[in-house]
């Protein structure tokens, strides 16, 4: 999957896989942290972009 997802659940599943496949091995392996990271996805309540700032979708 490339680019933003049009379905929120698909994005959440993709992010969860990213954490499991890419982040957790580094946290546990390279950093030596015990246990698994606790990940929670919450809906966006409000988004504020300062006038003049670019790059936000």
Buried (B, 14 or more C-beta within 10 A) or exposed (E): EEEEBEEEEEBEBEBEEEBEEEEBEEBBEEEEEEEEEEEEEEEEEEEEEEEEEEEEE
